[in-house]
Amino acid sequence: MGAGIEEVGFDAKTNTTPGDPSSGLMQVSDPINQCRRVWDMGGMILKGINDDLVPDDFVLPPPGVPAEHTSVPGTGKDQNGNPLYADPNIRTFGNYIPFLTECVVDGKVSVIPGTAEVCNELGVPSLAL
């Protein structure tokens, strides 16, 4: 899964580099938080593919309208205890979020579930901050 923020006014029809999948995307300043949000919304809960990442005792939110099962505003925290969303009024969805690490794969930042050792285990460098 890729993540990026489309440049304001970007026009794919006049794109000068159509073969570049990153064309028209601005750098994401906090790729781990961007990925955490996708996990929180349930976009990374892929039945059968990554079940081993979700602990057996974790209770997923019930299906249905997200507004009916979101947490209290301001309670969503990232792996470092910081707010998941900058706006404290945004409710979190309550899906499982694993520990995430930034690695460099083919010259691009990749956010991978796991602790800092995961980059080394995969044979790729970690992102130097």
All heavy atoms as an XYZ file, in Angstrom:
947
protein
N       0.847     -1.164      0.000
C       0.000      0.000      0.000
C       0.893      1.227      0.000
O       1.833      1.319      0.777
C      -0.893      0.004      1.241
C      -1.611      1.323      1.450
S      -2.768      1.289      2.810
C      -4.106      0.453      2.023
N       0.585      2.162     -0.853
C       1.341      3.401     -0.906
C       0.555      4.511     -0.255
O      -0.665      4.450     -0.157
N       1.254      5.516      0.196
C       0.579      6.661      0.796
C       1.264      7.930      0.337
O       2.469      7.966      0.191
C       0.594      6.579      2.317
N       0.492      8.916      0.099
C       1.041     10.207     -0.272
C      -0.073     11.220     -0.219
O      -1.243     10.876     -0.091
N       0.303     12.459     -0.325
C      -0.690     13.521     -0.327
C      -0.594     14.196     -1.681
O       0.474     14.673     -2.072
C      -0.417     14.524      0.809
C      -0.501     13.799      2.158
C      -1.390     15.692      0.745
C      -0.041     14.625      3.325
N      -1.694     14.188     -2.411
C      -1.669     14.746     -3.750
C      -1.464     16.252     -3.705
O      -2.059     16.949     -2.899
C      -2.976     14.423     -4.476
C      -2.888     14.725     -5.952
C      -4.064     14.157     -6.714
O      -4.214     12.920     -6.750
O      -4.835     14.960     -7.268
N      -0.595     16.727     -4.579
C      -0.336     18.155     -4.659
C      -1.599     18.889     -5.079
O      -2.343     18.428     -5.945
C       0.762     18.448     -5.680
C       2.119     17.944     -5.269
C       3.173     18.255     -6.320
O       2.996     19.214     -7.085
O       4.162     17.523     -6.364
N      -1.834     20.039     -4.471
C      -2.984     20.860     -4.835
C      -2.821     21.285     -6.286
O      -1.770     21.766     -6.699
C      -3.079     22.115     -3.922
C      -4.200     23.008     -4.372
C      -3.266     21.687     -2.473
N      -3.850     21.065     -7.072
C      -3.831     21.467     -8.473
C      -3.139     20.482     -9.395
O      -3.011     20.743    -10.585
N      -2.698     19.332     -8.890
C      -2.034     18.353     -9.755
C      -3.012     17.829    -10.788
O      -4.143     17.486    -10.478
C      -1.475     17.194     -8.930
C      -0.823     16.126     -9.766
C       0.422     16.352    -10.332
C      -1.453     14.925    -10.005
C       1.036     15.381    -11.112
C      -0.851     13.951    -10.782
C       0.398     14.182    -11.337
N      -2.567     17.767    -12.021
C      -3.412     17.303    -13.119
C      -2.734     16.095    -13.773
O      -1.716     16.240    -14.452
C      -3.616     18.430    -14.133
C      -4.525     18.031    -15.285
O      -5.025     16.888    -15.299
O      -4.729     18.873    -16.169
N      -3.288     14.928    -13.577
C      -2.693     13.707    -14.117
C      -2.612     13.740    -15.638
O      -1.732     13.114    -16.234
C      -3.488     12.492    -13.658
N      -3.505     14.457    -16.298
C      -3.505     14.511    -17.766
C      -2.297     15.252    -18.303
O      -1.839     14.968    -19.403
C      -4.791     15.173    -18.263
C      -6.025     14.339    -17.981
C      -7.278     15.050    -18.448
C      -8.506     14.220    -18.059
N      -9.738     14.918    -18.327
N      -1.770     16.194    -17.542
C      -0.607     16.956    -17.995
C       0.655     16.531    -17.266
O       1.667     17.223    -17.319
C      -0.834     18.477    -17.790
O      -1.043     18.714    -16.396
C      -2.022     18.964    -18.586
N       0.613     15.387    -16.611
C       1.746     14.861    -15.865
C       2.928     14.632    -16.808
O       2.805     13.924    -17.803
C       1.332     13.548    -15.193
C       2.435     12.924    -14.390
O       3.481     13.509    -14.179
N       2.196     11.703    -13.939
N       4.070     15.210    -16.479
C       5.245     15.054    -17.332
C       5.987     13.747    -17.083
O       6.848     13.373    -17.865
C       6.228     16.228    -17.109
O       6.588     16.268    -15.727
C       5.582     17.541    -17.519
N       5.655     13.063    -16.010
C       6.298     11.777    -15.699
C       5.240     10.716    -15.405
O       5.108     10.257    -14.281
C       7.266     11.925    -14.509
O       6.544     12.487    -13.401
C       8.447     12.793    -14.836
N       4.485     10.294    -16.421
C       3.391      9.337    -16.186
C       3.844      7.970    -15.685
O       3.066      7.251    -15.077
C       2.718      9.224    -17.552
C       3.765      9.639    -18.529
C       4.625     10.653    -17.816
N       5.119      7.609    -15.893
C       5.601      6.314    -15.420
C       6.015      6.312    -13.961
O       6.338      5.269    -13.402
N       5.992      7.461    -13.324
C       6.412      7.570    -11.927
C       5.196      7.498    -11.018
O       4.379      8.410    -10.996
C       7.156      8.893    -11.713
C       7.643      9.073    -10.280
O       7.460      8.152     -9.450
O       8.209     10.137     -9.991
N       5.043      6.408    -10.235
C       3.869      6.286     -9.363
C       3.822      7.327     -8.250
O       2.791      7.539     -7.638
C       3.979      4.869     -8.788
C       5.435      4.533     -8.902
C       5.945      5.268    -10.118
N       4.961      7.996     -8.004
C       4.988      9.030     -6.965
C       4.749     10.421     -7.525
O       4.702     11.389     -6.784
C       6.338      9.013     -6.241
O       6.530      7.774     -5.605
N       4.607     10.515     -8.836
C       4.398     11.816     -9.453
C       3.092     12.425     -8.958
O       2.058     11.769     -8.907
C       4.341     11.671    -10.971
O       4.184     12.931    -11.573
N       3.161     13.674     -8.574
C       1.971     14.358     -8.077
C       1.754     14.202     -6.587
O       0.796     14.729     -6.044
N       2.637     13.469     -5.919
C       2.500     13.278     -4.477
C       3.553     14.096     -3.749
O       4.715     14.117     -4.126
C       2.649     11.805     -4.098
C       1.625     10.853     -4.677
C       1.930      9.428     -4.235
C       0.223     11.237     -4.266
N       3.140     14.773     -2.694
C       4.073     15.498     -1.855
C       4.589     14.551     -0.780
O       3.945     13.558     -0.457
C       3.383     16.692     -1.188
C       2.915     17.742     -2.169
S       2.288     19.239     -1.391
C       1.030     18.661     -0.281
N       5.734     14.867     -0.226
C       6.311     14.047      0.824
C       5.410     14.068      2.051
O       4.922     15.109      2.462
C       7.693     14.571      1.187
C       8.374     13.752      2.250
C       9.781     14.241      2.526
O      10.299     15.087      1.814
N      10.389     13.718      3.551
N       5.174     12.907      2.625
C       4.399     12.802      3.856
C       5.360     13.052      5.008
O       6.387     12.389      5.128
C       3.756     11.399      3.976
C       3.055     11.237      5.302
C       2.788     11.171      2.829
N       5.034     14.019      5.854
C       5.959     14.390      6.921
C       6.029     13.350      8.038
O       7.026     13.254      8.729
C       5.587     15.756      7.499
O       4.308     15.705      8.076
N       4.987     12.568      8.229
C       4.985     11.554      9.282
C       4.357     10.275      8.726
O       3.189      9.983      8.969
C       4.218     12.064     10.494
C       4.349     11.155     11.703
O       4.897     10.041     11.565
O       3.895     11.544     12.786
N       5.131      9.495      7.954
C       4.555      8.309      7.321
C       4.028      7.271      8.304
O       3.050      6.593      8.019
C       5.693      7.745      6.475
C       6.913      8.464      6.873
C       6.522      9.699      7.597
N       4.649      7.163      9.490
C       4.148      6.185     10.462
C       2.752      6.585     10.929
O       1.852      5.754     10.992
C       5.117      6.010     11.650
C       6.331      5.208     11.180
C       4.441      5.308     12.814
C       7.335      4.896     12.266
N       2.551      7.860     11.249
C       1.224      8.286     11.695
C       0.205      8.117     10.569
O      -0.923      7.708     10.814
C       1.248      9.726     12.196
C       0.036     10.051     13.039
O      -1.056      9.575     12.789
N       0.229     10.881     14.034
N       0.593      8.412      9.341
C      -0.311      8.228      8.192
C      -0.751      6.771      8.112
O      -1.915      6.461      7.910
C       0.422      8.646      6.917
C      -0.438      8.667      5.692
C      -1.220      9.947      5.560
O      -1.011     10.902      6.289
N      -2.156      9.962      4.648
N       0.202      5.861      8.305
C      -0.106      4.435      8.244
C      -0.949      4.005      9.444
O      -1.852      3.188      9.312
C       1.204      3.645      8.182
S       0.984      1.907      7.778
N      -0.663      4.575     10.619
C      -1.458      4.244     11.814
C      -2.928      4.556     11.584
O      -3.815      3.843     12.035
C      -0.971      5.052     13.010
C       0.250      4.532     13.653
C       0.525      5.335     14.924
N       1.907      5.185     15.280
C       2.818      6.135     15.205
N       2.503      7.345     14.795
N       4.060      5.901     15.540
N      -3.178      5.669     10.916
C      -4.571      6.065     10.670
C      -5.281      5.051      9.775
O      -6.450      4.747      9.982
C      -4.608      7.451     10.035
C      -4.140      8.530     10.980
C      -4.128      9.857     10.300
N      -3.520     10.877     11.145
C      -3.522     12.148     10.859
N      -4.095     12.580      9.746
N      -2.953     13.008     11.664
N      -4.548      4.525      8.779
C      -5.140      3.511      7.895
C      -5.461      2.256      8.705
O      -6.519      1.650      8.542
C      -4.204      3.192      6.710
C      -4.769      2.073      5.857
C      -3.997      4.447      5.857
N      -4.549      1.863      9.610
C      -4.814      0.714     10.479
C      -6.022      0.997     11.376
O      -6.905      0.153     11.518
C      -3.588      0.408     11.356
C      -2.562     -0.444     10.679
C      -1.495     -0.021      9.941
C      -2.510     -1.876     10.669
N      -0.787     -1.099      9.483
C      -1.372     -2.239      9.915
C      -3.297     -2.872     11.235
C      -1.018     -3.575      9.713
C      -2.934     -4.196     11.041
C      -1.818     -4.526     10.283
N      -6.056      2.187     11.982
C      -7.149      2.544     12.890
C      -8.497      2.486     12.176
O      -9.485      2.031     12.737
C      -6.936      3.941     13.470
C      -8.103      4.404     14.324
O      -8.484      3.651     15.251
O      -8.638      5.487     14.065
N      -8.543      2.922     10.929
C      -9.806      2.914     10.174
C     -10.186      1.518      9.699
O     -11.259      1.318      9.162
C      -9.709      3.865      8.983
C      -9.694      5.320      9.402
S      -9.745      6.451      8.011
C      -8.052      6.444      7.484
N      -9.298      0.541      9.888
C      -9.601     -0.830      9.483
C      -9.139     -1.158      8.079
O      -9.360     -2.265      7.594
N      -8.461     -0.227      7.421
C      -8.017     -0.445      6.054
C      -6.915     -1.479      5.920
O      -6.637     -1.946      4.824
N      -6.279     -1.849      7.016
C      -5.207     -2.840      6.957
C      -5.601     -4.144      7.640
O      -4.779     -5.049      7.758
C      -3.937     -2.282      7.609
C      -3.332     -1.133      6.834
S      -2.869     -1.557      5.138
C      -1.541     -2.698      5.413
N      -6.821     -4.258      8.083
C      -7.281     -5.504      8.690
C      -7.749     -6.395      7.549
O      -8.883     -6.314      7.085
C      -8.414     -5.257      9.711
C      -7.976     -4.227     10.753
C      -8.855     -6.555     10.366
C      -6.773     -4.629     11.585
N      -6.831     -7.224      7.047
C      -7.082     -8.050      5.873
C      -7.219     -9.501      6.314
O      -6.235    -10.189      6.535
C      -5.937     -7.890      4.875
C      -5.581     -6.435      4.530
C      -4.305     -6.370      3.721
C      -6.727     -5.776      3.791
N      -8.419     -9.953      6.455
C      -8.684    -11.300      6.962
C      -7.880    -12.356      6.211
O      -7.914    -12.425      4.996
C     -10.176    -11.630      6.878
C     -11.029    -10.757      7.765
C     -10.763    -11.060      9.208
C     -11.633    -10.205     10.089
N     -11.152    -10.140     11.427
N      -7.136    -13.144      6.979
C      -6.369    -14.232      6.404
C      -4.982    -13.831      5.950
O      -4.102    -14.672      5.809
N      -4.742    -12.548      5.704
C      -3.438    -12.116      5.214
C      -2.540    -11.673      6.360
O      -1.377    -12.041      6.427
C      -3.594    -10.986      4.174
C      -4.327    -11.529      2.955
C      -2.244    -10.409      3.784
C      -4.678    -10.499      1.918
N      -3.077    -10.877      7.258
C      -2.248    -10.370      8.357
C      -2.851    -10.672      9.726
O      -2.597     -9.963     10.677
C      -1.987     -8.868      8.191
C      -3.257     -8.054      8.171
O      -4.351     -8.581      8.349
N      -3.131     -6.763      7.955
N      -3.615    -11.731      9.812
C      -4.224    -12.114     11.088
C      -3.175    -12.317     12.181
O      -3.438    -12.077     13.352
C      -5.045    -13.397     10.947
C      -6.309    -13.199     10.131
O      -6.671    -12.033      9.867
O      -6.920    -14.203      9.742
N      -1.976    -12.764     11.796
C      -0.944    -13.035     12.792
C      -0.422    -11.762     13.454
O       0.226    -11.825     14.490
C       0.217    -13.803     12.166
C       0.860    -13.058     10.997
O       0.145    -12.334     10.274
O       2.080    -13.209     10.802
N      -0.722    -10.596     12.886
C      -0.298     -9.335     13.491
C      -1.234     -8.884     14.610
O      -0.852     -8.122     15.484
C      -0.219     -8.226     12.439
C       0.841     -8.401     11.358
C       0.717     -7.296     10.329
C       2.232     -8.411     11.968
N      -2.486     -9.330     14.556
C      -3.482     -8.913     15.542
C      -3.515     -9.942     16.680
O      -3.760    -11.121     16.437
C      -4.887     -8.787     14.909
C      -5.906     -8.328     15.924
C      -4.853     -7.842     13.709
N      -3.238     -9.510     17.912
C      -3.250    -10.460     19.040
C      -4.611    -11.150     19.178
O      -5.655    -10.554     18.908
C      -2.980     -9.566     20.254
C      -2.355     -8.335     19.710
C      -2.919     -8.157     18.326
N      -4.573    -12.419     19.586
C      -5.799    -13.200     19.729
C      -6.795    -12.566     20.687
O      -8.000    -12.701     20.522
C      -5.481    -14.628     20.200
C      -4.750    -15.423     19.131
O      -4.909    -15.109     17.930
O      -4.017    -16.356     19.503
N      -6.302    -11.862     21.720
C      -7.207    -11.306     22.718
C      -7.680     -9.886     22.369
O      -8.417     -9.277     23.129
C      -6.565    -11.311     24.096
C      -5.273    -10.498     24.147
O      -4.750    -10.107     23.072
O      -4.776    -10.257     25.259
N      -7.275     -9.358     21.199
C      -7.699     -8.011     20.823
C      -9.143     -8.050     20.332
O      -9.515     -8.889     19.522
C      -6.807     -7.426     19.727
C      -7.139     -5.995     19.398
C      -6.652     -4.961     20.190
C      -7.967     -5.674     18.338
C      -6.972     -3.640     19.913
C      -8.293     -4.362     18.049
C      -7.791     -3.338     18.845
N      -9.971     -7.141     20.837
C     -11.382     -7.086     20.451
C     -11.547     -6.007     19.380
O     -11.375     -4.823     19.650
C     -12.283     -6.767     21.667
C     -13.737     -6.687     21.239
C     -12.080     -7.815     22.748
N     -11.847     -6.439     18.174
C     -12.067     -5.498     17.078
C     -13.402     -4.792     17.274
O     -14.331     -5.345     17.877
C     -12.063     -6.235     15.741
C     -10.717     -6.785     15.296
C     -10.884     -7.672     14.072
C      -9.751     -5.656     14.986
N     -13.537     -3.570     16.764
C     -14.820     -2.876     16.891
C     -15.891     -3.607     16.089
O     -15.578     -4.293     15.116
C     -14.541     -1.490     16.300
C     -13.339     -1.650     15.459
C     -12.549     -2.777     16.048
N     -17.136     -3.481     16.502
C     -18.204     -4.164     15.779
C     -18.396     -3.564     14.391
O     -18.088     -2.396     14.170
C     -19.443     -3.915     16.650
C     -19.123     -2.671     17.398
C     -17.644     -2.683     17.612
N     -18.899     -4.366     13.443
C     -19.169     -3.817     12.114
C     -20.331     -2.832     12.189
O     -21.097     -2.829     13.145
C     -19.533     -5.046     11.286
C     -19.992     -6.052     12.279
C     -19.252     -5.765     13.553
N     -20.438     -2.023     11.186
C     -21.538     -1.061     11.157
C     -21.029      0.345     10.933
O     -19.885      0.553     10.537
N     -21.859      1.305     11.211
C     -21.521      2.709     11.006
C     -20.406      3.094     11.973
O     -20.553      2.933     13.182
C     -22.765      3.596     11.236
C     -22.431      5.061     11.026
C     -23.893      3.161     10.313
N     -19.261      3.591     11.450
C     -18.139      3.926     12.334
C     -18.505      4.876     13.470
O     -18.010      4.726     14.581
C     -17.126      4.576     11.390
C     -17.423      3.976     10.068
C     -18.926      3.783     10.054
N     -19.388      5.835     13.230
C     -19.756      6.791     14.278
C     -20.410      6.106     15.473
O     -20.412      6.640     16.571
C     -20.685      7.853     13.711
N     -20.936      4.913     15.262
C     -21.606      4.202     16.342
C     -20.630      3.426     17.228
O     -20.997      2.960     18.288
C     -22.650      3.237     15.771
C     -23.797      3.948     15.085
C     -24.747      2.978     14.404
O     -24.477      1.762     14.405
O     -25.752      3.450     13.856
N     -19.394      3.256     16.775
C     -18.453      2.477     17.588
C     -17.075      3.125     17.682
O     -16.087      2.440     17.889
C     -18.336      1.048     17.061
C     -17.905      0.930     15.636
N     -16.605      1.078     15.236
C     -18.606      0.688     14.515
C     -16.518      0.914     13.937
N     -17.718      0.680     13.480
N     -17.003      4.430     17.556
C     -15.720      5.102     17.706
C     -15.464      5.435     19.167
O     -16.383      5.502     19.968
C     -15.667      6.392     16.864
O     -16.779      7.211     17.207
C     -15.684      6.084     15.381
N     -14.199      5.637     19.489
C     -13.841      5.908     20.877
C     -14.071      7.374     21.232
O     -14.372      8.198     20.391
C     -12.378      5.542     21.109
O     -11.547      6.424     20.400
N     -13.890      7.671     22.482
C     -14.049      9.028     22.989
C     -13.013      9.921     22.323
O     -11.850      9.530     22.185
C     -13.855      9.036     24.522
C     -13.899     10.444     25.075
C     -14.891      8.144     25.182
N     -13.393     11.115     21.883
C     -12.424     12.005     21.243
C     -11.191     12.218     22.115
O     -11.288     12.331     23.332
C     -13.195     13.317     21.072
C     -14.631     12.913     21.040
C     -14.721     11.732     21.976
N     -10.028     12.235     21.454
C      -8.781     12.501     22.155
C      -8.136     11.301     22.820
O      -7.070     11.426     23.411
N      -8.750     10.106     22.739
C      -8.175      8.948     23.418
C      -7.248      8.139     22.532
O      -6.482      7.327     23.036
C      -9.268      8.016     23.957
O     -10.059      7.562     22.861
C     -10.131      8.719     24.982
N      -7.309      8.311     21.227
C      -6.459      7.550     20.320
C      -5.011      7.996     20.412
O      -4.700      9.157     20.207
N      -4.127      7.075     20.754
C      -2.699      7.390     20.908
C      -1.876      6.517     19.972
O      -2.241      5.384     19.671
C      -2.245      7.145     22.350
C      -3.042      7.892     23.395
C      -2.764      9.361     23.378
C      -3.566     10.054     24.483
N      -3.496     11.478     24.419
N      -0.726      7.044     19.561
C       0.173      6.259     18.734
C       1.101      5.429     19.616
O       0.981      5.439     20.838
C       0.944      7.155     17.759
C       1.944      8.082     18.452
O       2.262      7.877     19.647
O       2.413      9.010     17.781
N       2.053      4.748     18.997
C       2.942      3.859     19.740
C       3.867      4.589     20.705
O       4.475      3.970     21.569
C       3.759      3.000     18.771
C       4.665      3.806     17.857
C       5.066      3.023     16.619
O       4.303      2.219     16.114
N       6.271      3.257     16.141
N       3.957      5.915     20.566
C       4.769      6.711     21.485
C       3.926      7.503     22.468
O       4.437      8.350     23.189
C       5.679      7.655     20.689
C       6.636      6.884     19.813
O       7.285      5.943     20.266
N       6.708      7.247     18.549
N       2.613      7.257     22.476
C       1.724      7.949     23.402
C       1.241      9.307     22.937
O       0.573     10.025     23.669
N       1.561      9.662     21.693
C       1.097     10.936     21.135
C      -0.278     10.761     20.503
O      -0.636      9.661     20.093
C       2.096     11.433     20.078
C       3.467     11.669     20.663
O       3.604     12.202     21.752
N       4.498     11.252     19.953
N      -1.057     11.840     20.379
C      -2.387     11.722     19.765
C      -2.292     11.176     18.343
O      -1.414     11.572     17.571
C      -2.907     13.156     19.756
C      -2.112     13.871     20.799
C      -0.772     13.206     20.813
N      -3.179     10.255     18.005
C      -3.206      9.671     16.675
C      -3.610     10.714     15.638
O      -3.101     10.735     14.523
C      -4.179      8.489     16.649
C      -4.190      7.625     15.406
C      -2.825      7.003     15.148
C      -5.242      6.524     15.550
N      -4.508     11.580     16.018
C      -4.960     12.658     15.142
C      -4.664     13.988     15.819
O      -4.835     14.123     17.025
C      -6.463     12.539     14.873
C      -6.834     11.263     14.150
C      -7.270     10.138     14.842
C      -6.747     11.183     12.768
C      -7.608      8.972     14.179
C      -7.070     10.017     12.098
C      -7.501      8.916     12.799
O      -7.827      7.762     12.140
N      -4.224     14.963     15.032
C      -3.880     16.269     15.592
C      -5.087     16.958     16.235
O      -4.964     17.626     17.247
C      -3.293     17.158     14.496
N      -6.259     16.788     15.657
C      -7.478     17.398     16.188
C      -8.036     16.498     17.289
O      -8.437     15.364     17.029
C      -8.502     17.561     15.068
C      -9.780     18.249     15.506
O     -10.026     18.353     16.732
O     -10.541     18.673     14.631
N      -8.081     16.960     18.538
C      -8.561     16.115     19.638
C     -10.038     15.750     19.526
O     -10.506     14.859     20.230
C      -8.302     16.967     20.883
C      -8.260     18.364     20.380
C      -7.716     18.298     18.985
N     -10.775     16.402     18.640
C     -12.190     16.086     18.472
C     -12.439     14.935     17.504
O     -13.563     14.473     17.375
C     -12.947     17.328     18.001
C     -12.932     18.408     19.057
O     -13.185     18.139     20.230
N     -12.598     19.619     18.661
N     -11.397     14.477     16.813
C     -11.560     13.353     15.893
C     -11.579     12.065     16.702
O     -10.697     11.806     17.513
C     -10.429     13.331     14.849
C     -10.500     14.576     13.963
C     -10.508     12.059     13.999
C      -9.371     14.685     12.957
N     -12.580     11.273     16.480
C     -12.700      9.994     17.189
C     -11.900      8.918     16.461
O     -11.801      8.926     15.243
C     -14.161      9.559     17.249
C     -15.025     10.465     18.093
C     -16.487     10.055     17.957
N     -17.303     10.802     18.859
C     -17.710     10.352     20.048
N     -17.376      9.157     20.448
N     -18.459     11.089     20.822
N     -11.318      8.001     17.211
C     -10.623      6.881     16.592
C     -11.612      5.731     16.406
O     -12.633      5.662     17.071
C      -9.431      6.425     17.449
O      -9.917      6.090     18.750
C      -8.377      7.512     17.551
N     -11.292      4.843     15.479
C     -12.194      3.742     15.146
C     -11.982      2.520     16.027
O     -12.864      1.704     16.172
C     -12.034      3.358     13.672
C     -12.477      4.448     12.741
C     -11.592      5.417     12.317
C     -13.784      4.524     12.316
C     -11.995      6.440     11.472
C     -14.208      5.547     11.476
C     -13.303      6.502     11.053
N     -10.785      2.381     16.599
C     -10.540      1.288     17.539
C     -10.034      0.009     16.941
O     -10.009     -1.018     17.617
N      -9.609      0.025     15.671
C      -9.014     -1.178     15.097
C      -7.578     -1.317     15.592
O      -6.955     -0.353     16.028
C      -9.046     -1.111     13.567
C     -10.446     -1.319     13.031
O     -11.008     -2.395     13.168
N     -11.013     -0.290     12.443
N      -7.051     -2.524     15.501
C      -5.707     -2.803     15.991
C      -4.666     -2.049     15.173
O      -4.725     -1.989     13.947
C      -5.414     -4.307     15.932
C      -4.046     -4.648     16.434
C      -3.773     -4.589     17.791
C      -3.035     -4.987     15.564
C      -2.507     -4.878     18.269
C      -1.760     -5.281     16.028
C      -1.519     -5.223     17.384
O      -0.254     -5.500     17.857
N      -3.675     -1.478     15.869
C      -2.556     -0.799     15.226
C      -1.278     -1.435     15.759
O      -0.963     -1.306     16.938
C      -2.542      0.711     15.541
C      -3.858      1.371     15.152
C      -1.364      1.379     14.820
C      -4.004      2.805     15.632
N      -0.526     -2.144     14.913
C       0.718     -2.748     15.391
C       1.806     -1.690     15.538
O       1.666     -0.562     15.062
C       1.074     -3.732     14.268
C       0.520     -3.084     13.047
C      -0.756     -2.409     13.499
N       2.910     -2.061     16.165
C       4.068     -1.177     16.219
C       4.583     -1.080     14.791
O       4.679     -2.087     14.082
C       5.146     -1.757     17.137
C       6.189     -0.753     17.511
C       6.025      0.038     18.625
C       7.318     -0.580     16.732
C       6.975      0.992     18.975
C       8.272      0.363     17.062
C       8.105      1.160     18.188
N       4.892      0.116     14.337
C       5.305      0.346     12.956
C       6.689      0.977     12.905
O       7.051      1.777     13.767
C       4.297      1.256     12.250
C       2.865      0.720     12.203
C       1.898      1.794     11.738
C       2.774     -0.508     11.312
N       7.455      0.608     11.884
C       8.812      1.109     11.711
C       9.015      1.574     10.273
O       8.494      0.968      9.341
C       9.832     -0.007     12.040
O       9.630     -0.408     13.399
C      11.251      0.452     11.868
N       9.813      2.646     10.120
C      10.136      3.159      8.793
C      11.412      2.496      8.278
O      12.457      2.577      8.912
C      10.356      4.675      8.840
C       9.109      5.440      9.204
C       9.397      6.880      9.598
O      10.367      7.110     10.352
O       8.650      7.756      9.158
N      11.299      1.835      7.141
C      12.447      1.241      6.472
C      12.582      1.915      5.108
O      11.685      2.637      4.677
C      12.235     -0.265      6.271
S      11.991     -1.207      7.794
N      13.688      1.664      4.424
C      13.890      2.204      3.085
C      13.947      1.032      2.121
O      14.822      0.171      2.215
C      15.184      3.036      3.001
C      15.371      3.586      1.594
C      15.157      4.168      4.019
N      12.991      0.987      1.194
C      12.909     -0.080      0.210
C      12.928      0.562     -1.177
O      12.091      1.401     -1.484
C      11.624     -0.924      0.396
C      11.539     -2.011     -0.655
C      11.568     -1.515      1.797
N      13.886      0.179     -1.972
C      14.041      0.739     -3.322
C      14.066      2.263     -3.308
O      13.458      2.924     -4.151
C      12.928      0.235     -4.244
C      12.987     -1.269     -4.463
O      14.095     -1.830     -4.406
O      11.929     -1.878     -4.695
N      14.765      2.830     -2.320
C      14.929      4.273     -2.251
C      13.728      5.041     -1.745
O      13.725      6.267     -1.762
N      12.701      4.336     -1.281
C      11.498      4.999     -0.768
C      11.211      4.533      0.650
O      11.512      3.399      1.011
C      10.295      4.690     -1.661
C      10.443      5.251     -3.051
C       9.214      5.002     -3.880
C       9.426      5.577     -5.278
N       8.262      5.414     -6.110
N      10.608      5.428      1.426
C      10.238      5.078      2.792
C       9.086      4.083      2.747
O       8.105      4.290      2.035
C       9.821      6.326      3.595
C       9.309      5.930      4.975
C      10.990      7.288      3.721
N       9.240      3.011      3.477
C       8.186      2.004      3.602
C       7.909      1.805      5.078
O       8.839      1.630      5.870
C       8.632      0.675      2.992
O       8.859      0.816      1.616
N       6.642      1.841      5.448
C       6.257      1.618      6.838
C       5.884      0.148      6.968
O       5.007     -0.341      6.265
C       5.082      2.535      7.246
C       4.670      2.256      8.681
C       5.474      4.004      7.072
N       6.590     -0.534      7.867
C       6.444     -1.980      8.007
C       6.100     -2.324      9.451
O       6.701     -1.787     10.381
C       7.754     -2.683      7.585
C       8.048     -2.338      6.113
C       7.672     -4.182      7.792
C       9.362     -2.830      5.597
N       5.116     -3.208      9.652
C       4.792     -3.625     11.018
C       5.980     -4.327     11.664
O       6.583     -5.208     11.066
C       3.626     -4.595     10.842
C       3.041     -4.262      9.513
C       4.203     -3.802      8.677
N       6.336     -3.877     12.850
C       7.423     -4.494     13.593
C       8.265     -3.444     14.291
O       8.129     -2.254     14.041
N       9.144     -3.919     15.161
C      10.041     -3.019     15.877
C      11.226     -2.671     14.978
O      11.304     -3.143     13.835
C      10.530     -3.673     17.175
O      11.195     -4.891     16.837
C       9.363     -3.951     18.121
N      12.167     -1.900     15.484
C      13.300     -1.423     14.686
C      14.085     -2.555     14.026
O      14.694     -2.357     12.983
C      14.216     -0.578     15.551
N      14.043     -3.732     14.583
C      14.779     -4.863     14.023
C      14.190     -5.373     12.719
O      14.850     -6.081     11.970
C      14.827     -6.025     15.028
C      15.590     -5.715     16.300
C      14.760     -4.931     17.316
O      13.518     -5.018     17.312
O      15.381     -4.194     18.099
N      12.946     -5.024     12.416
C      12.278     -5.576     11.237
C      13.001     -5.196      9.945
O      13.076     -6.004      9.023
C      10.771     -5.187     11.187
C      10.574     -3.728     10.808
C      10.021     -6.080     10.218
N      13.558     -4.004      9.874
C      14.275     -3.584      8.659
C      15.475     -4.500      8.433
O      15.688     -5.002      7.319
C      14.729     -2.138      8.770
S      13.405     -0.946      9.033
N      16.260     -4.727      9.496
C      17.426     -5.593      9.394
C      17.017     -7.012      9.028
O      17.655     -7.660      8.202
C      18.203     -5.573     10.715
C      19.517     -6.307     10.612
O      20.225     -6.193      9.630
N      19.840     -7.071     11.645
N      15.942     -7.504      9.626
C      15.461     -8.855      9.337
C      15.062     -9.005      7.875
O      15.205    -10.081      7.293
C      14.281     -9.199     10.242
C      14.661     -9.360     11.699
C      13.460     -9.422     12.630
O      12.308     -9.367     12.160
O      13.689     -9.499     13.853
N      14.584     -7.918      7.274
C      14.169     -7.947      5.867
C      15.325     -7.615      4.927
O      15.164     -7.649      3.704
C      13.015     -6.971      5.631
C      11.709     -7.307      6.351
C      10.724     -6.166      6.212
C      11.119     -8.600      5.781
N      16.472     -7.252      5.500
C      17.639     -6.944      4.687
C      17.582     -5.577      4.016
O      18.182     -5.367      2.966
N      16.841     -4.654      4.631
C      16.760     -3.292      4.102
C      17.168     -2.322      5.211
O      17.046     -2.630      6.389
C      15.333     -2.945      3.583
C      14.961     -3.839      2.413
C      14.297     -3.070      4.684
N      17.649     -1.128      4.828
C      18.038     -0.164      5.870
C      16.835      0.467      6.553
O      15.753      0.569      5.960
C      18.836      0.888      5.106
C      18.454      0.744      3.686
C      17.971     -0.655      3.492
N      17.045      0.875      7.795
C      15.997      1.633      8.486
C      16.173      3.092      8.087
O      17.234      3.504      7.637
C      16.093      1.460     10.000
O      17.353      1.898     10.446
N      15.114      3.866      8.242
C      15.166      5.280      7.895
C      15.938      6.021      8.972
O      15.599      5.962     10.152
C      13.763      5.868      7.782
C      13.698      7.341      7.400
C      14.245      7.558      5.996
C      12.264      7.844      7.490
N      17.012      6.688      8.592
C      17.798      7.484      9.529
C      17.126      8.827      9.687
O      16.861      9.518      8.716
C      19.218      7.658      9.017
N      16.793      9.176     10.917
C      16.112     10.445     11.163
C      17.089     11.520     11.561
O      18.052     11.370     12.145
C      15.042     10.265     12.230
C      13.957      9.265     11.862
C      13.012      9.053     13.018
C      13.196      9.745     10.652
